[in-house]
């Protein structure tokens, strides 16, 4: 097996100028980040394939999320892979927004130690988050620290000192970053606009590390020091004038822009490799969104009357797992959240299907002294613990006791774009409320209460694009078929509508050639319909033997209809005097992601809005096509969820499957996003896709400062926030909730003038016993006077205990025996190693093979520091082995051993080292790889402000 470094070098050489824009346009942080992620993901998938004895086919350059997912044999994960890359890229970009003035986040002003602390602390947070399964928090933190890491190569003189490899000590605490002398002059004036020689010769000769000073307001810096440079930097106007940044080709040191870009990408890859070694290959791929199927997530009422429901959940879980395991639709993660009264949780998350079966089978029905239960608390926990875009199934026969969480739950639905289906067994609201009352009037009143009790579930289902399914307990087994049907990762939404008036209405929808398994879901009582196919054939819902409908099933208020798939324009005519919902889905590789954007004032660029868009004004949206590299967007619209209003947008292609859409007006009522386009240049039929999530615009804006996202147990963390309005002023109510039950301090209201803004602060403290690596999702909500409008800000915090252990485990060779003198396939060699983490270490957590094809066995050797005994056996055809050794805080070491033909019962000295502190041969290979890249790709560039 090739070593990880050799594969990385091969990848970088194969991709060439992959992702770097030619023709004078500089490449951004986001491009550097995406390139490194795509390369590293390909490397990891290749390593796993080789370990399993499979062939691996490299995707053709330039790599894309689709081509890498295909190479990894997880084609259905291209959407989640896209989503993960987009989140990491966006958080990287937003460092320039939230930390524009912070020198340490950009390595300005010679803040080497402070900048390294940002990276190291953030890296510890990323590793802890992955270990606890809190992937979203880890992704956000990764994007932030990558920005700081990448800026080092543009803002320092590392490149000018002719370094050809990354500064590995930037990701290691308590190491020497470089030769730093803050009292030594480092620059002279530029020669007019020519700054090629403004760094003093003795500084370069003595390898004195420096960075430019920067100030947007004040022309002040230490005497003789270099400036960052550029129009915004006031320090570059005083001697020594000019700057040294390599942010773009037209920067003061833009002639070194290419080298800075390549080193920034190599450093990004090195950090990703460190995360990979700490997490393990499979966990690392899950972290990046490379999985087989969709998450399977259940939120289950475990009170006394739910025995039948729990039994059915056990049955459907066992059946689904047995049918999906080792298929491309095998769930990527299994999540269970039980709730009762007053308890809810804990959230159980596993990737082991048998462990999930065991958790489900251990559920019992007990307790619950009154009708309402803590259903929304359980749902809130699921929404924060499940991956974005999950499909969640909530089972209950009781109304919500914690109805005050409705708005925070809707905020989470909108942010995660998850779908929530409610499986309600009758009689909701009658449980324990109706004792022995036979009075008809009382019974009618109870029914009205029933309808009121269930409305919160209906509203949440509508908001998420899910189903509100209401059946008897005996009917539940028939209704749970939706769980199996919706478990496919390739399921896409073609049409969705909610109608409260119950009037007759026609709905057209287009089926393109990539769609299969066409299905219609309808909820509502006494709903009929007529289907008209592209060929003009009509069939009513009462005709079960017509040519269009394959199967039709009705249970409770829920209908599911499977159609014969025909390409072209369909129409469904709905007829009902009652409220209903309509949803048309199918299977297709082509889908889309979307985010609303706002304009950043300092740079003029766009950034993703983390809350509701502004209502009644113009706006912009980013659309990304997933599952295809040839599909293009032709139309994008905002369609009213409960009406016929449509706002059409203008579409601008941005390249790489991304499109920018501008709207003259964002609707003030709930709406969904509708996208139409061509799947290929030869396609004559437009594809149609629609968002599940119903979007609500707002005249309010809530912004939480992204100053610090790490919460140290026992230490209060203060988070400033602002509320602004484009509407009328008054007293605005503030509500702050979180999914961990922590008690934050915050103002209950803020006073705003018309068109004004006001600020507040949330202070939150995690208890001392909070698990390191867990996260807290904080929802800050503002409500206009009279409850006429709301908006929110979501902030995800990572709980992280202060890390003091930065030393990786070490290996002690106990024995090495071999007899590799003849036919290697018939002979073996054996190795025994003791892995320890030192007296003050956190203990050995994991040992794995990073190079070699033998068999590894580990066992605890006793002791307080998690000492581990390792044995390894291999054929002599695989004479080398490299072990990755990881402690409990993610410090990674490697131990290398080898035997050679002709040796008998030999003992070799180990080579134990931290990741990044590579063997001499490996370093030479890496340097050669980077040198070839730098010399060969002279037209590439990157913006790293």
N, C-alpha and C positions, 0 to 999 in steps of 0.2 A: 504494500500500500504506500502511496506517496505521502510524504509528510504534509501537514496542514499548510506549512509555509510554501512548499514547492507548488502545491495546488493553487495557492493564492497568487504566486508569481505567474503561473501559467494563465490563470484567469485574467490578470491585469494585462498580460501581453496579448491574449486573444481578443480582449475587448477593444484594445487600441484606444481610439478617441471616443469611445462609447459615451454618449450623453453630453459631450462638450460641444457647445454650439460654435460653428465656424463662421467666418465672414465678419469678424470684428466685434461680435457681441460677447460680452463677458459672462462667465458662468457663475451662478449663484451658489450660496450655501446649500440651497435645496437640491441643486443638481449634484454637488459633491456628495451630499448625504445619500441621495437615492442611488448614485453609482456604487457607493461602497456597500449599501444594503443589498443591492442586486448581486454584486460580485460575491459577497460573503454568503448569501443565501445559496447561491449556486455551489459554492465550495462545500457547504455543510451537506446539501443534498447529495452531492457526489460522494462525500465521505460515508454517508449512511448507505448509499447504494453499494459502494465497494465493500463495506463491512458485511453486507447481506449477500455478497457474491453476485450482484447484479451489474449489468452494463449501465453506463451513464452516458447520455448524449448531451453535449454542451449545446445550449441554445445559440442560435446565430447572433452575432453582434449587429446592432447594439441591443443589449439585454432590455427586456421589458418585463413588467409584472406578469403578463400573460405567458411569455416565453419561458420565464424562470419557473412559474407554477407548472407549466407543461413538463419541463425537464425534471421537476421534482415529483411528477406523477400525481399532482394535486390540482388539476385544472379547475375544479370548482372553487378553489380558494383564491382565485385571482382577485375577486372583489374584496375579500378581507385583507389580502396582501396589499392591494391598492390603498385601502382605507388606513392600514397601519403606516405605510410609507407616507401618506398624506399628512397624518397626524404628527409624525416625527418631523417631517419637513416644516410643517406650520409652526410647531413649537420652537424649532430652530430659528425660523424667520422672526418670530415674535420677541426674541431676545433683543433685537434692535428697537423694538417698540417699548417693551417694559423696562429694559435695562440700558436705554440709550445713554444715560448719564453715568453709568457705573463703569469705572475704569477696569475693575477686576474681571468683569464679564467679557472684556475685549482685549485683555492683556495690555491696555494702554498704561502710560505713566510708570512703566517698569514695575507693574504690580504682579511680579512673577509668582511669589508665594501665595498671594491672595487668589490669583487666577487658578493656580494649581489646586488650591483648597476647594474652589467651586467645582472643579472637575472631579476630584477624588471623593468629595462628600456626595456629589450627585451620582457618581458611579456606584458607591456603596448602596445608595438608595435604589438604583436600578436593579442591582443584584438581589437585594432584599425583597423588592416587589415581585420579581420573577419567582423567587423561592416560595413566596406566599400565594402565588397565583394572581396577584394584583397587576395584571398586564398593562392596563390602560395607564395607571400611574407611572409604571416603569417606562412606557413609551414616551410619555410627556417629558419626564425627566431626562431621558436619553437625548431627545431633540435639543433641549436647552444646553446640556453640557457639550454636545458636539459643536455648537456654535462657538463657544469659548475656545475649545480645542482648535478648531479650524482657524480662528482669528490669530492665533499665535504665529502662524506661518506667514501671514500677510502683514502683521503689525510689528513683528520683531525683525532682527537682522540675522535670524537663523539661516535664511537662504543666502544672504550676502556673505556669510562665513563659509559658503560652499559646502554646507552639510547636505548629504544626499540621502539621509534616512530620517525618519521622525524622531523627535525627542521623546523617548519612551518614558522618561521620568515625569512627564506631565500627568501620567495616569497612576503614578506611585507616590504615596506619601513618604515623608522622611527620607527623601533622596535628593541628590544635588541636581538642580535644574540646569545649571550652567555657571560660568564665571561671571558674576554680577558685581558691578561697582557703581553704585548710585551716585558717588561723588566725582566720578571721572567724566570729563567732557567726551561726547561721542560723535558730534556732528559739526560740520562747517556749513556755511551758506551754499545753497545751490547756485550753479552758474546760470542765472536767469531761470529759464524753465527746465534746464538740464540738471537733474539731481542724481545722475548716475554715480558721481564720486563724492557725495556729500557726507558719507560716513568716514570718519578719520581712519587712516591706514593702520595706525597702531592698535586701534580698537579691533579691526578685523584680524590683524596678525596675532594679537594676544587672545583672540577668541572671547572678547568681552561681550556678553549678551546684553542687549538693550531693546527697548521698544520706544515708539514715538509717543510724545505727550499730546494730549488733545483737550481742547476746551471750546465749547460752542459760544461762550460769552466773554471770557477773559483772556487777553493776550499775555499769559504768564506761564513760565516753566523754569525749572532750575537752569542755571547758567551752563551753556555749552551742550545742552541736551537736544536730541533729535525731536522733531515734531511728527505727528501722524501725517499731516498734510491734507490738502483739499480745501475747497471753498468754505466749508463749514468750520474749519479748524482755525481759531483765532491765534493759537500759539505759533502757527507757521508764518505769521507776519512779523515776528520778532526774531532777532538773531539767536542761533543760526536759522535762517529762513529756509522754507521748503519742507519736505516730508519724506518719509521712507515707506509708506504703505504701498502694498501691492494688490489693492482691492480690485483693480481693473487695469486694462491695458493703458488707459489714459491717466492712471495714477502717477505719483511722483516716481515710484519705482516700478512702473508698469512693465518695464522691460523684463522683469523677473516674475511677472504675473503667472506665467505657465508653471514655473518651478514651484511657486508657493501653492498653486492649485494642486499639483500632483502630490506634494508632501502633505497637504491638508487631507487629501483623499486617503493617502497611505496611513496617516495617523488615525483617521476615522476607522479604517479597516482594522488597525491594530487594537483600538478600543473595542470594536465589535468582537474581535477574536477573544479578547479578555472576558467579555460578557458571555460569549459562547462557551468558553472553557469552564467558567463558573457555573453556568446553567446546565450544561450538557446539550448535545445536539438536538434532541427531540424537543426539549423544553425551549431551546433557543428558537427553533422554527415556529413553535406555537406562539412565542412572544412576538414574532414578526408576522403572524397571521397565516402562516403556511400550515394548513390542516386539511383533513379530508372532508368532513361534513360540517353541518351546522351544530351549534350547541343544543343540547336537550335540557330544558329547564322547567321544573315543576315547583309551584308554590301551593302547598296543600294544607287545608284545614284539618287539624287532628283532634277536634272536639268530639264528644261522645256520639253524636248522630252521624258521623262520617265513615262508619265502618264499611258500608257498601262501596262508597266512593274510593276509599283507600284500597279495597280489594281489587277494584277495576284498574286503578293506577298500577298496582303490582302486576296485573295481567298484561296490560298494554305495554308496560316497560319491558317486561321479559320478552314479549313477542317482538317488539321493535328492535331491541338490542340483538336478539338472536338472528334477526333478518338483515341487520345492517353491519354487524361486525365483519371486518376485513373486506368491506366494500368501499367504494368511493363516497358513499353517503354515511359511513360510520360517524356518529357524533364526535365532534372535536373535543367536547368537554361535557360532563354531566353535572348538573347543578340541582340541588334540592334545598328548598326553604320551607320547613314546617311552621305553622303558626297556630296559636291557641288563644287563650285569654287568661291572664294578661301577657303570657310569654309569646315570643316569636323567635324564629331562628333556632340554632345557628345555621348559617349558610354552609352547606356541604358541597364541596367541589372536588371532582376527581376526573381523571382521564381513564380510569380502570372501569370497564363496564360491569365486571363482576362485583367490584366494591360498591358501585352505584346500586346494583340489584340488592345487595345486602343492606344498604341504607334504606332503600324503599321498603324492603320486606320487614325491616325492624319497626316500621311505623305502626302505632296503635291508636285507636280512637278512645279518648278519655278527656274528662274535664269540660270546661266551658259552662259557666253557671248561668249565663243569660244569652240572648240571641246574638247580639253583635259580637264580632271577633276582630282580632288585630290583623285583618287581611291586608290593609294598605301598608302596614309596617313590614309585613313579609314581602310584599311586592316591591317596596322601596329597596329592601335588602337585595332582592334578586336583580333589580335594574342596575344597581351599583356594582354587583358582583359578577354579572354575566357580561360577556363580550358585547360590544355595540352591534346592533342589527340582529340580536337574538330573537327567537320566537318563544314566548313564555306562556305556560298554561297554568291558570289558577283555578283550583277546585275548592268550592265551598257550598254550603247550603244556608249561609247566614249573611246578614248585612255587615257593613264595615263599622266597627266601633271607633276607629281612628280616622274619621272622615276629614279631620283637619289636615291630613296629609295629601288630600286630593291634588291641590295645586303643585306642591313639590314633586309628586309622582308624575303629573303631566309634564313638568319641566324636565324630569329625567327621561320620559318617553321621547320628548322632542329632541333632547340632546343625544341620546343613544340611538334614536331611530329604531328602537325595538318594538316588536309586535306583541301585544298582550291579548290572549284569548281567555275568556271567562267561561268555565264549565260549571254552571249553576244548577244544582239539583233542587227540585221543589220539595217543600214549599218554603221558599225564601221568606223570612220574616215571620212565618207561622211557628217556626221552631221555638219551643219553650215560651212563646208569647201567648199562644192560645192554649188554654188549659182544657176546660170542659164546657165551652160556651157554645150553645146551639142556636143562639139568637141570630136571625138572618141579617138584621141591620148591623150587628156587630161583625158578622162575617164579611159584609160588603166593605165596612170600614177597614177591616184587616187586609182586604185585597188592595184597597187604595194605598195602605201603608206598605204593602208588598211592592207595589209599583214604585213608590217613592224610595224604598230601601234599595232597590236594584238600580236606580238611576245612576248612581256614582259609577257602578260597574259598566253600564251602557256608555257613559261619557268617556271612560278611560279606554274602553274597547274602540270607540269611534276615533278617539285621538290618536291611537296607535295603528289603526287600520286592522285591528283584530276582530274577533267574533264574540258576541255575547250570546252564548248558547244556553238555553233554559230547557231542561228536560227533567223527567222524573228519575228517581234512582234506578228503576228497572230499565229505563231507556238509555242510561249513560253508556253502556258498552257499545251501543250502536253509534253514539255521537263521537266517541273517541277515535273513530277512523280518521278524523281530521289531523290527529297527531302524526299518524304514519304518513298521510298524504303530504303534510307540510314539512316533513323532515328532510326533504331533498334540498341540497345546497344550491341547486340550479333553478329553484322556483322563483318566478318573476311575476310581478303584478302588472296586468295589462289595463285594467279598469277598476275603479272603486268609486262608490257613491253612497251617500247617506241621505235618506229622505224622511222627514218627519211628518209631512202633510199627508203622505200616502196617495198622491195623485198619480194618474197614468202618465208615463213618460217613456220616451225612446232613448236608448243609449247605443251609439255606434262604437265599435272597436275593431282594430286592425290586427290580423294575425299574419306574421311574416314567416318566411320559410325556415327559420331556426326554431320555431315553437313546436313543442310536442305536449302531450298529456294536458289538453285544454280542459279546464274545470271551472265551474261557476259555484260560488257560495252565496246563499241568500239567508238572511235572518229576518224574521217577522212572521206575523200570523196572517193567514188568509191571503197569501201573495201568489199570484199567477203570472205567467209570462208567455210570450211568443218569440221564438228564435227565427231569424232570417239569415240564411247562409250566404256566402259570396256569390253562389250560383243562383240565388233567388228562391231557394227552397225554404218553406216555412214549416215550423212545428211548434205546437203549443205544449205547455207543461202538462196538460191533461192527456196528451197522446204519448204513451210510454213506448210505443212500437214504431215511431217514426225514424227517418234516416239520419237525423242529426244527433240525437241523444243516444249514447251508449248505455249508460246507467243513470238512474235517478233515485235518490234516497231522501226521505223526509222523516225527521225525528224531532219532536218538540217544536221549537220555533226555528229549526235549522234545516235547510235543504242543501244538498250537494248534487251537482249535475255534471257528469262527464260527457264531453262532446267528441264527435268525430272531427278531428282537426282538419280544417280546410284553409288554405292561404287566401287572404283577401279581406274585404270589408264585411264584417258581421254587424248585425243589429239585434238588440234584445228589447222587446216592448214589455215594460213592467206595468202591472195592473194591481192596485191594492188600495184599500181605504184605510190601511193602518201604516204606521211607520215601518221602514224596512232598511236593510243595508244590502248592497250588491257588490260582489267582488269577483273579478275574472282573473284567473291565474293560469300559468302554463310553465313548462320547463324550457329554459333556453340559456345558452352561455352568455348572451348579451344582456347586460343590466347597466345601471348607472348609479353614481354617487353625486350628491349635490351639497353645496354649502353656500349660505348667503354671505356677502362680502360688504365691507365698508372701506372707505379710503383712509389711509394713514396720513396724518397731517404733515409729519416731518419729511417723509420720503416720497409721498404721493402714490405709493403702491397700495395694493389691496391686501386686506387681512380678513381672515375668517371670523364671522360673528359667532360668539359662544352663547348667544341668547336669541330672543326673537328679533326679526328685522323690524325696521321702522315702518309704521303703517301710514298709508296715504301719500307717500312721497316716492320718488324714483329710487331704484335700487339695482344691485347687481348680484349675480349668482354664478358660481363656478360649477360646471358639470363635467364629470369624468366618466367616460365610457369604459366599462370593464368587460372582460371576456372576449374582446376582439381588438385587433390592431388596425383593422380596415374600416370599421364602422364609423360613421360621422353623424353628428347631430344637425338636423335641418330646421327643426322647430322646437321651441321650448315655451311652455305656457304655465300660468298660475290659474288653476281651475277651482272655482268655489266648491267647497265640499258638499254643501246642502243646497246648491242652486245651479243656475246655468251660466253665471258670469265667468268670463275668461279674460285674462290679461296676457297678450302675446308679447314675447320678448324678441330682441334682435340678437343673433348668435354670431360670435366671432371665434374662429378656430385658433387655438393657442399652440397646437402641436402636441404630440404624445398622447392623443386621446383626450385632451382637455379643451374645454370650450368656455368662453366668457359670455354670459347672457345679461343684457341690460333691459330693464323694465321701466316704462314711464311712470308706473304707479304700482305700489305693493298693496294688495287688497286689505281692507280693514276687517274683513270677515275671514273665517277659517277657509283654508285652501290647501290643495295638493299640487304637486309639481308633475306636469305631463311633458314627456320628451318623445319626439319622433325623429327618425333618421333612417339612413340607409345602412344595411349590414355590410354591403360591399358595393363596389362601383357598378357591378352588373345587376344588382337587385332593382327590380321595378316596384317592389312593395315596401313601403315605409314600415319600419318597426315602431311599435308603440309601447312605452313603458311608463308606469306611473308610480309615484312614491306611496308607500304605505302610510307614512306619518302625515297627519293633518297639521298644517303650520298655522300659527296664530301670530299676526303682526301686532305691534304695540306702539303707542306714542311715548312709552317710557323706555329708558335705557338704564340698565344696571351694570356697572363695571366693577369688578373686584381686582385690586392690584395684585399682580403676580410677583410680589417681592420675594416671597419664600414659600415653598411648597413642602418643606420638611418639618414635621411636627415631632419634637423631642418629648418623650413621656415626662410628665411632671413640669414641663416648662411652657408657660402660656405663650401662645402665638397670636399676634394682632394682625388683622387683615383689613386695611382701609378699603372702603367701597364708596362709590358715588351713584346717585340717582339723578337723572335728568328727564325732563319732559318737553315735548314740543306742543303740549296741550295746556289746559288750564292748570293753575296752581292750587295749593291747598295743603292739607295735612295727609301725607302718604304713609300708610301702615307698612311696617317692616316685619317680616317673619324670617327667621333663620332656623333651618332644620339640618340634621345630618343623619346618616344611616347607622351610626354607632351608638346613638343614645347619649352622646356627650352633651354637657350643658353649656352652650356658648352664652356670652354676654354681648348684648347688642342694643341699640336704641329701638324702642317699640314704634317710633314714628319719626319722620323728617318733614319739615316744612319747606315747600318749594313755591316760588313765585311762578307766574305764567311764563312758560318757556325757559324756566330756570333750572338750577341744579343744587344739590346739597350733598354733604359727605357724612359718613359715619364709619364706625369701626366695629368689627366683630373680633372678640377675643375667645379663643378656645384652648382648652388644655386636655391632653390625653392622660388618663390615669397612668401611674407608674408601672402597672403590670400589663400595659398594652403591648401586644406582640410586635416586635420590630419587623417591618416589611408590610404590615397591614396598612390599609388606607382608610381615609375618611372623606366622604363626598359631602361637601357643604353646599347647601342651596340658600342663597340670599334672595328673597323675594320682596318686591315693592308692589303695593296695591294702591291705585288711585282712589281718591275720595268717593265713597259710595260703591266701591268694588267694581267700577266700570271698566277697569283696565289693569292688567298685571304684567310684569316682566321679572326676570330673574337673572342671576349670575351663578354659575356652578363652578366650584373650585375643588379640585381633587388634591388632598394632602396625603403624603406618605409618612407614616409613623416610623421613625428611625432612632434607635438608641445610639448614643455617641460611640463611634467605632474607635477603638484604641489598638486593635490588632491589625497590622498591615504586613505581617510577615507570613509568607506561604508555608504550608507544611513541607517537611523534608523526608527523604527516603534513606533508610539504613539497610544496606544489602546484607542479608543473612546467609544466603547460599545461591550459587548459580552452578548448575550441573548440565553438561552437554556431552554428546558423542556424535558430533557432526562431521564424520570423516568419509562417508561414502554417499549412497543414494539419499538425498535430503528428504524425500517424501516418506521414507521408511524410518527415519530417526527423529528424535525429539530432544528438546532441551527444556530445563525447568529453572524457575527463578522464585526465590522467596525474599520478600522485602517487608520491613517494618516501617510504616508511615506514621510520623508523629508531628505534633504542632507546637511543641515547646511548652514550657511550664506556664507561660502567660498567654498561650494561644486559646482560641475559641474551640479547638478540637477539629479532628478530621471529619469531614462531612461525606466525601465521595471520592472514589478512585475509579478511573476509567482508562481505557486504551485509546490513545490518540494516534498511535502508529503501531502496526503489528496485526497479525491474523490468528493469534493464539487464543486460549481460553483463560479468563481471569476469574479468580475467586477471592472474596474478601471476607474477613470476620473481625469482630471487635477483639482487641487484645487486652482490654481492661485498662484501668487508669482513668483519671479525671479528665484528661485532655483528648479523649476519643481516639486513642491510638488504634491503628488498624493493621492487621496482618494480611499481607497480600501474597497470593501464589499465582504463578503464570506458567502455562505449558504451551509449547508451540512446536510445530515441525521445524526441522532445520532449514526448510525452504524459506522460512520467514525468520531470518537471524537477528532482526532488530525489534526492539519494543520501546515505545515511549509511553509512559504513564502520566496522565493528568491527575494531580492531587489537589483537592479543594477543601478549604476549611469552612466553618459555618458562617463566616461573613464574606465569603467569595474570593478570598485570596487564592491565587492559582499558582501552583508550581508544576514543573515537569521533571521526570526522572527517566533517563535514557540508559538502556543496557543493550549489549550486543554480544553475539558469539560468532566465531568464524570457523569455517571448515578446517578440519584438521586438529581442532582442540578437543581435549577430553577432560571432563570434570574441571573445567577452567572457571576462574572467578574474575570478573571484570569490575573495575571501580565504577561506581555510578556517576552519572553526570546529572546533578539535581540543580534546577534553576527555576526562576520565576518566569512566567509567560512574558515574552517580550525581550527577556535577557537570553537571547537565542544562542545556540551553539555557533562556533566560529564559521563553520560551513554554511549554516542557515543564514547567518548575517550576511555573508558574502553573496549568497544567492539572492537575498532580498535586495541588497544594494545594487546588484547587477540588474535585477528586475526594474527597480526604480530608475536607474540610470538610463536604461533603454527607453522607458516611458518618457522621461524628460527630454532626451535627445530626439526621440522619434515623433513626438506629438507637438510640434512647435506652433501649431495653429490653434491650440486649445487655450481656454482661459476661464477665469472664475471671479465673480464678485464676492468678496468676503468682508463686507463692511463690519 
